[in-house]
Amino acid sequence: MEKLIAAEKEALVDIVKMAQKRKMEGEKGYWKDFLKIYDRKLGISISDPARRSSDDLVAFIKTFSKEEDLNLFEKVLRCHSNRKAVKQMVQSSADLESPEQKLVRLTLEHPEYPGCYSFPSFEKDWVVTKLRKISKVIKSNTMFAVDCEMVLCENGTEAVVKVSLVDHKLEVKLDELVNPNMPIADYRTEITGICAKDLKGVTCSLLDVQKSMKHHLSHGAILVGHSLNNDLQALKLDHARVIDTCFIFNSVCGPTRRRPSLNDLCKAVLGYEVRKEGTPHNCVDDARAAMKLVLAKLKNGYENGINMPSKDVLETEGAKLLIHRIPKEASSEELQKIFPEFSLEIQPKQKRKHYSCILVFKDQEEADKAFDSVDWPEEKDSFGLPQKKVSITFSSMEEPVIVCVRKMSPNDVSTSKKRPSPADILAEEPKKLKIDDASSSDIHVKEIESLKLEIKKLNQELQHRDEELVSLQKIVAALTRKQGL
């Protein structure tokens, strides 16, 4: 409790907001119940924790005495401490940092880092590693590389089924099959190489793996991986010092938001593939490959960038469309009805308001035709990729919602196959995306309805603000009368 009381206001705000979100109740009730008793003058008129003093926040935290609640608060505090340590590491003098720490900094400074590494660490079953003093942590150059294989469970989540950890000498420190202890919908055998019989008699659990990982990372070690955020998400492990091999190599063609595959990076940097196309993954091999990439970066620098193979962009990514901002209430079956002629590769749903899926085509030409057939205005997303916002009404929702359909590669990327001319396109009937049987006018009506819905929501927010303002004005008037002003 002493650490909680002495915490910075930013951390206290995080704790109270988390308590609100989880509907945690102290000896004086929930947060707003507490305010009614604690502050009879202002009450709940100022309920935003960020607008309350540290004393108010501490007073609320003190109303909790259950060990499980206090442990959760301390986990939030540890996350805040780690975030602060990360900022200090990034701001540390480049003259003092080791080559390994420089790669940590490159990862932390990558524009995609905040979005990829913002984990729900406060949730149950998550583990947050402890960082020592920054001065000692930065001097630690111990590195481990990890790789996991995940299966799809019946509840729509992913679970770790295999994990491997190697050190900087490429020696195996951990190589375990993991029993998810929940019904599995898809073993993804073609990728994982694992089937149901492989898990018979396996007793190693996620908790066992987390304990082992904490042991290896306990002294400020650096954790290496390729798209490491996916492994940490599956392991439910929040570790601050990381090197993501996706983020430390630049392309000679200039900046790109596209993550290179592990195979492509190994071909470009190490001169060979990790595996042949179509063969299952091997966790130990993939972990070693990630470590070898880091060791090569430390040795050779590659400051001028590397020549990335273009196949991944031209053939693989170009033959896909991303559909995102899909409401969690919308089922994958409904999406399949919207796009009946295309193969949908559904990404596992997360505990978020929206999810995404990928439309897979036989080639980029077909993907371009499908994108062009969507009768909505084309725009650019924040990364400059072509995107269309489509209004769709799902059976589980009363109002239409905006769903985004986006290309996976820029329009100006040339393909190995000649794009058809307008005459060629007219000559054969393209596959139409059956978004709606409505006419063009009906589509615009739906768009107007969607915009009206947005306006309605904004008006409700403004009304709420007005009520809060009136409440504050009444309080000021009452205090003025009381003081005789």
Steps between C-alpha positions, in 0.01 A plus 500: 500500500791737570615479136149575382467803725835638383426440130496778241164649409507349150527153653223576752273612217568172316415302812169679562399480133576130502289461817216681322528282192501179703223631731713448810334585831684621810374543856318818389363361177594565140692812391192722463346365822825586674497856359148563632619417852856633482427832329151623588557837329600386153382141519493331161494827303873445445530124465788483251794362705743712296326817629519391862791566737747230601358514854151418367632206300707365790200530733298280264779244464525477881141371512621171352643235730459169317833349402385422144398865448829634636698255285314626195575861593867414541501341153366828357773685689764263360371559145520874555851468643608292199354755257689776678819293488451445127473876444819555699679234297397668175610840628834372630813633333592315181866530603438285807275230354632162394445366145234265643322788673506694173293223340260516794470874437439446126215267591349738754525797263333319209165666415316168528638417845233680712213330322659155488631491857208651692394185682204449738752424772253571782286205399492170682777249418732771366855525637699825508875457542685723743770739387792590722652846518549652156872550557541124553250387238665692216833334579348154468553361149369149563269396217248221450293432188153346521255351255155353559245302306135568563178306445150639454266418788125454482441828685669689214826573683851378428696288748866403520565137410879508457770739627877506447764729651866526395788714628749709301713187446195337337481243780149381586384614845134407467320273255159388621165385371226683690153370581249785446253324732206617289316359196698550178319584176801496266847359569631670183708189442623621161668791685569369851575140406298402808186287519276375781705187576811712565333660803400173665665480842641856476478664843696821437264798534518866405572580864803267496633673189444846652699401810787376285497816288498720811803311631702556182398866469529588869825699475405741226571268208399601148234287331535456123242380250346547158161674538573445867178673607304198375706264716468723807125531444468121486726453803310775687838645589584872515876560478649845443843429342430352159656483154254432220683394185212646296595848621882515485571457128434770242436431134715666234169591334414728792260486798207260486233394746508145368656245730749276321456126553764312698586303185551817294717662766716189528542486120596868488729506806625143554480375142271203561140412587388377841269248337372399161166645399209288622692311771394526869675743733767389744508712816868440576603580143289818496636617837856436383430683174379808690812494719725458193337806341576707811859372516544585129359849560742551791794385288427665164270791580312512168456875552432555129218247495459153351358374172170338591353238263206650310302177471332546836368842401412433138347155519402426859389836642370632169260206478323594824253759626468591866155560648525672837289684756255209493279518814554209736126431479536414131566130449744357248205319340341836416824616340504185290148583378615849402793358302370156392738459205822557689706306754509674838796451732346614830736633765420383859276742685655694785319648798452828318215695341611413147687229315629446147517236230695445180354425157733265312501499118682286246712799389531879522302548179193339655549694826514828306179411315323423826617827654393699192155339507426647843280798408628743762749790478868407518725676752833443672549361848753650745780308327401604149342168398181498287187456711120518466251553781187291452167532683360159596209390719560176691209289623615537861499882481218749448702774332744482207869515584807608306738216410833571328624300200870563439766383260809332644736670252515842328340562162834590345660161573546330165410135469670225306180458300371766264200687637197472270397800295156661548384315186613168647316573823181581310539189285458264792264538791702551820411333827281750683528540874143438609489766766136580437243456227407863536530749221746788502239730654430248776870488580511877541191486722681252724802725511278791607340280768843407629605865516177586682585233755842656555336843545256349751786358704684832496185684613464257790859567603442877480184466708695309763764775506228767532350317798842481662553874440159588650587288803827684549328838460252406774787404729678830434177694565442314827856566618466867401181540705659322793798736498270801461672611180 
